[in-house]
Amino acid sequence: MNSQHRASHAFAFGSLLLLLSLAACSKNSSPTDPYGGGGGGGGTTSGSQFNLGPFALGQSATHTFATAGTFPYHCIVHANMGMRGTVQVDAGGADSMLVQIAAGGFSFTPTTAHVKPGAVVRWVNASNLTNHTVTSDQ
């Protein structure tokens, strides 16, 4: 094997190690970091406060809303661009709800997820960006 070929393999191997390291970091992020709440987007949480993300392409995460109320949330990075949503929890809501992240720009679709107490809301990243979060305003 010549030196140019060895250098090419070393670069490819180094790039692979970097990608694997980045993936491990995003999956093992602490719940106390700015994007915590289960580690890099995926996961399940419950309670009135949540902080999910950032989300990889196509990645999803869920949150269980145990009690009735109105729960506003936002994307940390894009809140100033209007990327905000609300979960409305009452007896007239659905058993579960899917919310797309940035499917049509910097927004959550639907903007309001209406579910009943004990329901699960799943957010899925439908954009080509990997820095979106779903973070409670509380």
N, C-alpha and C positions, 0 to 999 in steps of 0.2 A: 504494500500500500504506500503510495507516495505521500509527501508531506501535505500537499494541497487536499488530498482526499481525507487524510487524518484530521485536518483542520475543519473540514466540512462536517465530519462526524462529531467532532468535539463541539462545534457550534450548535448542531441539532440536539445533541445530548444535553448541553447546557440550557438551551431554550426549553426543552422538555422538563428539566428539573425546576426551572423558574416557574413554568405554568403549574406544575404539581404543587409547588410551595405556595403559590398564590391561591390555588384552590383550597388547600388545607387551611390557610389562614382565614379565608372567608367562611369556611364551614365551622371553624372553631372560635369565632369571635365571641368575646365576652358579653353577657347581657348588660354589663355596665358601660360598654363602649358606645359612641354616639349612634351607631347603627345596630345596637344589640337586639335583644328580643328573640334569641333563638339561633343566631348565627347565620349571617349572610342571606337572609331572605327566607329560606325554607324553614318550616317548623310549625308548631302549634302553640298558641298562648291562650290565656283566658284572663278575665278581670276587666276593669274599666280602663286601664292604661295599657297601651301596646306600642311597640317600637320595632317594626319589622323591616328588614332590608339591610343593605341594598340588595336588590333582586337581580339575579343573572337572567339572561335571555330565556324567556319561557318559564322561569321558576315561579313557584307559588308558595304561599303560606296561609295559615288559617288562624282565626281567633274566634273563641266562643264567647258569646255575650249572654251572661247568666241572668242579668236583671234588666228590667224595663228602663228606658231612658233614651236620651239623644247623645250620641257620641261623635263629635266632630273630629276629623283627622286631616292630615296634610302630608305632602312629600317635603321632607326637610330641604332638599336642594331646589325645589321648584314652587314652594308655597307663594313666593312673591310673584309668580307667573299665574297664580290662580289655581294651582293644582291642589284642590281641597275636596273633601267628601264628607259624608255624614252616614252614620249607621243609626237608624231609628228602630228601637226595640219596643214592641208592644204585642198584645195578644193577637192583633190582626195581621201580623207579619208572616213571612214565609218560614218554612223549616230550615232553609239554608239559602245562601246567595253567593253568586260568583260576580266579582268585580274585576274588570280589566283595567290594568294600569297602563295609561298612555296609549290606548288603542287608536285614538284620534287626536293626538297632540298631547299637551300637558294637562291631562285630566284623568279622572276616574270614571268609568262607565259601568253601571249607572252612577250618577253623582250621589244619590241617596239609596242605600241598601236598607230595605224594610224587612226586618225579621222578628220572630217571636222570641221571648226569653228562652235561653238554652240553645239557641240556633248558632250555627257556624257560618262565618263569612270567610270565603276564600278569595284572596287577591292573586292575580296572575299577571306577570309582566308581559304585555303584548307589544312593547316597543322595542326599538333596537338599541336602547340605552341601558346601562347596567348600574345606574346610580340612583334609581328611584327608591323611596322609602314609603312606608305606611306608618305614620306616627300620630298617636292620639294628641289632641290639643290640651288635654288635662294634665 
